[in-house]
Amino acid sequence: MQACKAVAPYYRRLALQNPGVKFINVPVSGDNIDLHQGLGVPSLPYGHIYHPEVGMTEEMKISRRHFGKFARTVKTYVEGQCDVDDVILSNVEEANSVKRM
């Protein structure tokens, strides 16, 4: 897809600038079209951001026009300034402590 190829250099650069973050590219093919549909991906290229404590927290278009927003959002997570609700995190921590007992 042309839009995916256009954003590829920006995506690679963002990955290189954030070595502590896992960046995964899932190209669309006949073999994995069900995966994209199952994840509810409305358009390509599209990005998900997962927080290690709560799972998926953000999803957005990452075309060239929208890539700056994606990069800024990634930066908030890297710097610990993300908008993950403290209540959600405290509930996860509480659930994890119960599992350990």
C-alpha positions as CSV (number, residue, x, y, z in Angstrom):
1,M,0.0,0.0,0.0
2,Q,1.4,3.4,-1.0
3,A,0.5,5.2,2.3
4,C,2.3,2.6,4.3
5,K,5.4,2.9,2.1
6,A,5.3,6.7,2.5
7,V,5.3,6.6,6.3
8,A,7.9,3.8,6.6
9,P,10.9,6.0,6.9
10,Y,9.3,8.1,9.7
11,Y,8.3,4.9,11.5
12,R,11.8,3.4,11.3
13,R,13.3,6.7,12.5
14,L,10.9,6.8,15.5
15,A,11.8,3.2,16.3
16,L,15.5,4.1,16.2
17,Q,15.0,7.1,18.4
18,N,13.2,4.9,21.0
19,P,15.2,1.7,21.5
20,G,13.4,0.9,24.7
21,V,10.1,0.6,22.9
22,K,9.0,-2.3,20.7
23,F,7.8,-1.3,17.3
24,I,6.1,-4.0,15.3
25,N,5.1,-3.6,11.7
26,V,2.3,-5.9,10.5
27,P,2.0,-5.6,6.8
28,V,-1.3,-6.5,5.2
29,S,-1.4,-9.6,3.1
30,G,-3.9,-12.2,2.0
31,D,-2.6,-14.4,4.9
32,N,-3.4,-11.9,7.7
33,I,-6.3,-9.8,6.5
34,D,-8.4,-11.4,9.3
35,L,-5.9,-10.1,11.9
36,H,-6.4,-6.5,10.7
37,Q,-10.2,-6.9,10.6
38,G,-10.2,-8.6,14.0
39,L,-8.2,-5.6,15.5
40,G,-10.8,-3.2,14.0
41,V,-8.2,-1.4,11.9
42,P,-10.3,1.1,10.0
43,S,-7.6,2.4,7.6
44,L,-3.9,1.9,6.9
45,P,-1.4,2.8,8.1
46,Y,-2.7,2.6,11.6
47,G,-1.0,2.4,15.0
48,H,-1.8,0.9,18.3
49,I,0.1,1.9,21.5
50,Y,0.2,-0.7,24.3
51,H,1.0,0.1,27.9
52,P,2.7,-2.8,29.7
53,E,0.3,-2.6,32.7
54,V,-3.0,-2.1,30.9
55,G,-2.7,-3.2,27.3
56,M,-3.9,-1.1,24.4
57,T,-4.3,2.5,25.4
58,E,-4.2,4.4,22.0
59,E,-5.1,3.7,18.4
60,M,-4.8,6.2,15.6
61,K,-4.0,6.8,11.9
62,I,-0.4,7.1,11.2
63,S,-0.4,8.3,7.7
64,R,2.2,11.1,6.9
65,R,-0.5,13.7,7.7
66,H,-1.1,12.1,11.2
67,F,2.3,10.8,12.0
68,G,3.4,13.8,14.1
69,K,0.6,13.2,16.5
70,F,1.5,9.5,16.7
71,A,5.2,10.4,17.4
72,R,4.2,12.9,20.1
73,T,1.9,10.4,21.7
74,V,4.7,7.8,21.8
75,K,6.9,10.4,23.4
76,T,4.4,10.9,26.2
77,Y,4.6,7.2,27.1
78,V,8.4,7.1,26.8
79,E,8.7,10.1,29.2
80,G,6.1,8.8,31.6
81,Q,3.6,11.6,30.8
82,C,1.0,9.4,29.1
83,D,-2.7,9.9,29.8
84,V,-3.2,6.4,31.3
85,D,-5.7,6.9,34.1
86,D,-4.0,6.4,37.5
87,V,-7.2,4.6,38.7
88,I,-6.7,2.0,36.0
89,L,-3.1,1.5,36.9
90,S,-3.9,1.2,40.6
91,N,-6.6,-1.4,39.8
92,V,-4.1,-3.4,37.7
93,E,-1.5,-3.2,40.6
94,E,-4.2,-4.4,43.0
95,A,-5.2,-7.3,40.8
96,N,-1.6,-8.3,40.3
97,S,-1.0,-8.3,44.1
98,V,-4.1,-10.5,44.6
99,K,-2.8,-13.0,42.0
100,R,0.5,-13.3,43.8
101,M,-1.1,-14.3,47.1
